[in-house]
Amino acid sequence: MINWGIIGCGNVTEVKSGPAFSKVDNSRLVAVMRRNASLAADYARRHSVPRYYTDADKLINDNEVNAVYIATPPGSHKDYAVRVMKAGKPVYIEKPMALNFGECETINNSSQQYGIPVFVAYYRRTLPGFLKIRNLIGEGLIGRVRLVQFQLFKSLSENEKKGNLPWRVIPEIAGAGHFFDLASHQLDYLDFLFGPIRKTVSVVVNQSRLYPAEDLVTASFLFDNDIVATGSWCFCVPPEATRDSLEIIGEKGIISTSTFNYDPITVVNNDGRKEFINERPENIQFYLIEQIVRSLSGSGEPVVSTGISAARTSRVMDEVVKEYYKDKRQK
């Protein structure tokens, strides 16, 4: 039985991940930690978790806990992950894996040193709809892939307009801004489809001037086989301009869907137009957690999202924003 503990039982754990730990066979959630005792107790009560802590080390050293999920903001991922592995326990980390690629390397070096596996919550690698896209490409429905295009445009939140900044736009906590939080999913998925990115070119600015992080990014990426991807991310558009699109264009057709809205997957080629469901499970991390549990239970099943693959995504994101943050991070 894999007995999980969670460090940082915030919003992401309420539906996306937390309940899945007790729904997967041979797995259960036995302890949670949050610095606020009343919030930790409330979470434990609502999710039927036997124990809660306000001290991470007490959860890490809980004898019943034999695997730990780190669901805090990225700024604390490295320190918690190293402490968990030093205690001899596998670690599952929320994405992005850490503040930057250097911290990812520290985590992976500790994994090698202690002989403990690291997994990262890039769950699109296991979702049926996104696996369907991979299969459609593999079946040759659009021929050789030429170009990938994606756009993600979102409006400023009311809190951002008022200066009540969420941690996701505070680089010291998040690594960068919304780009790190959201584009990480898209870039990791492209890594899953086409392998590591070979070259990156980008333009990064802050147009709203409401927080220190970037709010507009455009970037192009080169993969093996001369596949090119281009992306645009803007987090200060009016509501009428919000969008979420993903297009994979091949020599014989095009696959279209979205990354976050789970729009139907459409294929248009010489045979016409086909549409497929893009399933969104109730607990969206279920399939990845299930894969991790099977692996830890000795099934031999490989896990598709590891510290190694996740570090590649962090390396690419660092490359995208490096010019924007070069002077800021030297001060």
C-alpha positions, 0 to 999 in steps of 0.5 A: 500500500502506498500511503501518501502525505501531502505538503501544502493542501491548498486549492490544487489538492481539493479536486485535481489531485487530493481525492485521487490518492484514495481512489487509486487502487493500492493507494491512500492519503494518510496525512496532510500538512499546512502551516495554518492549523485550522485550515489543515484540520479542516482539509483533513476532516473534509477529505477523511484524512487521519492526520494533519500537521503544521510542520513538514518534517513531522509529516515527512518523518511519519512512519506510515507515510511512504510517499510524499506529494509536494503541492506548495508554490514552486519556491519551496519545491527544491527544499521539500523534495530534497528533505523527502528523498533524504528520508528515503521516500519517493516524491511527487512534485507539483508543476513547474518542478522548481523555481528554475532549471538549476533547482531542478538539477539539484532535485535530480542530483539528490534523486540519484544520490539517494536512489529515490524516484522523482515524479512531476505533475505534468498529467497531460501525458496520461490524459485520454484526449492528449494521448489520442492526439499522440496516437492520431499523429502516430497513425499518420492522419495528418502526415509528417508534422510541420508546425504547431501553433498555440495561443493562451490569452487571459484577462487580469484578475480583479486582485491583480488590478487592485494590487493584491497579487497572487503568488503566481505573478511573484517571481521569487515564489513562482519562478516567473509569472503566469507563463511558468504556471500555464505554459509549462503544461503546453511545453511539457506536452510538446516534449512528450509529443516530439522530444526535447526542444533544440532551440528557443527564440522569444520576446518577453515584456510586461505591458500592464505594469501591474506586477513585476513578472512578465505578462506577454510572451511570444516564442518559437521552438525547434524540435528534431525533424525540423518541427517548429512550434510557435506560441503566444501567451498574454495575461492582460487582454480584455475578456472578449479576447480570451482564447485557448487554442492548440493546432498541430499542422501536418503535410496532410491535415490539421489537428485542433483542440485546446490545452485547458478548456478540453474542447473536442479534438478535431482532425481535418484532412483529405478524408474530411472532418472527424471529431473526438471527445477530449475527456476531462476526469473529475480528478484530473491527476488520477491517471498519472497518480495511478501510474505512479502508484503502480510503479512504486508497487513494483509493477515495472510500469514506467512513469511518463512524467519524471524529474528528468523530463520535467527539468527539460521543460524548466530549462526551456522556460528559463531560456524563454524569459532569461533576457527579461529577468537578466537585469532584474535578477542581478539587482 
